[in-house]
Amino acid sequence: MKALVIGASGQIGAMTVRDLVDFYDAEVIAADLNLERVKKIASSMKGGNVKAIKLNATDSSALKKVAKDVDVVINSTWYELNIKIMPVAIDVGAHYTDLGGFYDYTFKQLKYDKKAKDAGVTCVLGIGSSPGITNICGAAGAKKLDSIETVNIYCTWGTKQKTMDAAFPAYSVRTVIDELTQKPTIVENGKHKPVSVLSGETEVLMPHPAGKVIAYYIKHSETATMAEYIGKGLKNVCFRIGFPANDFNTFRTLVQLGFGSDKKISVDDSAISPKDFITSMYLEALAASRKTSGMLDEFDFFRVDCVGEKGGRPASVTYYVRTWNDPKRGITSGRDTAVPPSITANWMVTGKIKKRGTLPPEACITPEPFFKELGKRAVMVDEEFLFSTPFY
Ligand SMILES: NC(=O)c1ccc[n+]([C@@H]2O[C@H](COP(=O)([O-])OP(=O)(O)OC[C@H]3O[C@@H](n4cnc5c(N)ncnc54)[C@H](OP(=O)(O)O)[C@@H]3O)[C@@H](O)[C@H]2O)c1
């Protein structure tokens, strides 16, 4: 398999390159805006066939030149670029994955379904941890039930270590800021309904050691597709995030200081938006700190509750997705987002995914074998099936 990973020096992209090398012996072109940073990633892949290149993915002719020689394009940049990168992949006849369209962009991408079908390629939209694994959990729950009414998704992360350090975003600071400033949409009674940022406060029990977590609605892609693509009566879908207190305070402070703004401000002779400024600052800090400690101390957890009926009785299926940092391989818990694009790329290229078009994960990925693949990387999925038996 020959794969082009765009954004390959980012937090997620770098780990996807690693997975493609370690698990599929893939030939990888690792592309990013910054050649120095991506060269470092390529040289850290011992024994891997990884070539680092400088590429601005918004330059469609430059992208086309590279993409025409690969089987699959893995887009690990940020969501606004999906609509620039995916059409080029379709044009050159390469399969495609990304990490989510942040709700709105997903709809723009779905409009390319016919073009992708005509080109004989599959574009899997939003295949990370969430969106990604959580969508597949929803599809798995629906398979177990006769009908499904509600899917509630929850996410949290944290560390066992006591620290005085400020929180460090586990993924793109740009997305974190967007999540805290843009209105989420939930699906309620079959209708897509915008709600306020951080509304829907709910206490949820997450796996140990997270325990009880307060979670709120934030904008995410799962609600864009799950009701429509899973079907079987699904009419309520929402995504809630349970921030660790330290992270919540850091991110909210950044937003309150105005770092969420796209409006350029002038400083001396140059002009830059606060959001571009902090994105650039954080990537430098990230490159300097790419290490994981020697302990199992950092976790990423998801919970997906699927509620419906089985045999005419109320029933529910809950999925717990747990990932700890892997000190042996020196990989963070963020691999739960980086591994799914690698597995999906392999499945598209080897024909395990047969459907063509622009599809969310719940529409084209078979859950159980996918969960087993995740398990090989210690991304652990547990299923809990609850239904009552009447003795009357
Ligand atoms: N589905 C999920 O579960 C999930 C979970 C976490 C994150 N995400 C999403 O995944 C995306 C990547 O996250 P991340 O944490 O890896 O972000 P990141 O660390 O900011 O990495 C993004 C990379 O893309 C590069 N890039 C930006 N514009 C580019 C362009 N025009 N051409 C080529 N490369 C470009 C960036 O380069 P520069 O640094 O030079 O700009 C950076 O190296 C984000 O959108 C995030 O929201 C999804």
The ligand as an SDF file (V2000), in Angstrom:
LIG
                    3D

 48 52  0  0  0  0  0  0  0  0999 V2000
  -11.8550   12.4810   14.7380 N   0  0  0  0  0  0  0  0  0  0  0  0
  -11.2200   12.6100   15.8760 C   0  0  0  0  0  0  0  0  0  0  0  0
  -11.3620   11.7740   16.7690 O   0  0  0  0  0  0  0  0  0  0  0  0
  -10.2830   13.7400   16.1100 C   0  0  0  0  0  0  0  0  0  0  0  0
   -9.6030   13.7940   17.3380 C   0  0  0  0  0  0  0  0  0  0  0  0
   -8.6600   14.7680   17.5080 C   0  0  0  0  0  0  0  0  0  0  0  0
   -8.4460   15.6950   16.4960 C   0  0  0  0  0  0  0  0  0  0  0  0
   -9.1520   15.6450   15.3370 N   0  0  0  0  0  0  0  0  0  0  0  0
   -8.9120   16.5840   14.2400 C   0  0  0  0  0  0  0  0  0  0  0  0
   -7.8010   16.1460   13.5160 O   0  0  0  0  0  0  0  0  0  0  0  0
   -7.1510   17.2430   12.8910 C   0  0  0  0  0  0  0  0  0  0  0  0
   -5.6590   17.1470   13.1200 C   0  0  0  0  0  0  0  0  0  0  0  0
   -5.4140   17.2550   14.5210 O   0  0  0  0  0  0  0  0  0  0  0  0
   -3.9610   17.4270   15.1110 P   0  0  0  0  0  0  0  0  0  0  0  0
   -4.0870   17.4760   16.5660 O   0  0  0  0  0  0  0  0  0  0  0  0
   -3.0300   16.4260   14.4970 O   0  0  0  0  0  0  0  0  0  0  0  0
   -3.6250   18.8910   14.5460 O   0  0  0  0  0  0  0  0  0  0  0  0
   -2.2070   19.5550   14.4050 P   0  0  0  0  0  0  0  0  0  0  0  0
   -1.2650   19.0230   15.4260 O   0  0  0  0  0  0  0  0  0  0  0  0
   -2.4930   21.0200   14.3350 O   0  0  0  0  0  0  0  0  0  0  0  0
   -1.6940   19.0430   12.9720 O   0  0  0  0  0  0  0  0  0  0  0  0
   -2.2070   19.4830   11.7470 C   0  0  0  0  0  0  0  0  0  0  0  0
   -1.0610   19.4510   10.7550 C   0  0  0  0  0  0  0  0  0  0  0  0
   -1.5630   19.8110    9.4580 O   0  0  0  0  0  0  0  0  0  0  0  0
   -0.6420   20.7040    8.8710 C   0  0  0  0  0  0  0  0  0  0  0  0
   -1.2710   21.5590    7.8700 N   0  0  0  0  0  0  0  0  0  0  0  0
   -2.0960   22.6040    8.0780 C   0  0  0  0  0  0  0  0  0  0  0  0
   -2.4180   23.1670    6.9210 N   0  0  0  0  0  0  0  0  0  0  0  0
   -1.7890   22.4530    5.9480 C   0  0  0  0  0  0  0  0  0  0  0  0
   -1.7300   22.5640    4.5470 C   0  0  0  0  0  0  0  0  0  0  0  0
   -2.3750   23.5310    3.8840 N   0  0  0  0  0  0  0  0  0  0  0  0
   -0.9870   21.6650    3.8510 N   0  0  0  0  0  0  0  0  0  0  0  0
   -0.3060   20.6880    4.4970 C   0  0  0  0  0  0  0  0  0  0  0  0
   -0.3210   20.5440    5.8320 N   0  0  0  0  0  0  0  0  0  0  0  0
   -1.0550   21.4190    6.5550 C   0  0  0  0  0  0  0  0  0  0  0  0
   -0.1670   21.5370   10.0330 C   0  0  0  0  0  0  0  0  0  0  0  0
    1.0170   22.2340    9.6300 O   0  0  0  0  0  0  0  0  0  0  0  0
    1.3780   23.6480   10.3140 P   0  0  0  0  0  0  0  0  0  0  0  0
    1.6720   23.3210   11.6820 O   0  0  0  0  0  0  0  0  0  0  0  0
    2.5990   24.1470    9.6090 O   0  0  0  0  0  0  0  0  0  0  0  0
    0.1830   24.5340   10.1660 O   0  0  0  0  0  0  0  0  0  0  0  0
    0.0360   20.4650   11.0970 C   0  0  0  0  0  0  0  0  0  0  0  0
    1.2980   19.8570   10.9890 O   0  0  0  0  0  0  0  0  0  0  0  0
   -7.8010   18.4770   13.4930 C   0  0  0  0  0  0  0  0  0  0  0  0
   -8.7360   19.0270   12.6090 O   0  0  0  0  0  0  0  0  0  0  0  0
   -8.5150   17.9360   14.6940 C   0  0  0  0  0  0  0  0  0  0  0  0
   -9.6270   18.6610   15.0380 O   0  0  0  0  0  0  0  0  0  0  0  0
  -10.0650   14.6730   15.1330 C   0  0  0  0  0  0  0  0  0  0  0  0
  1  2  1  0
  2  3  2  0
  2  4  1  0
  4  5  1  0
  4 48  2  0
  5  6  2  0
  6  7  1  0
  7  8  2  0
  8  9  1  0
  8 48  1  0
  9 10  1  0
  9 46  1  0
 10 11  1  0
 11 12  1  0
 11 44  1  0
 12 13  1  0
 13 14  1  0
 14 15  2  0
 14 16  1  0
 14 17  1  0
 17 18  1  0
 18 19  2  0
 18 20  1  0
 18 21  1  0
 21 22  1  0
 22 23  1  0
 23 24  1  0
 23 42  1  0
 24 25  1  0
 25 26  1  0
 25 36  1  0
 26 27  1  0
 26 35  1  0
 27 28  2  0
 28 29  1  0
 29 30  1  0
 29 35  2  0
 30 31  1  0
 30 32  2  0
 32 33  1  0
 33 34  2  0
 34 35  1  0
 36 37  1  0
 36 42  1  0
 37 38  1  0
 38 39  2  0
 38 40  1  0
 38 41  1  0
 42 43  1  0
 44 45  1  0
 44 46  1  0
 46 47  1  0
M  CHG  2   8   1  16  -1
M  END
$$$$
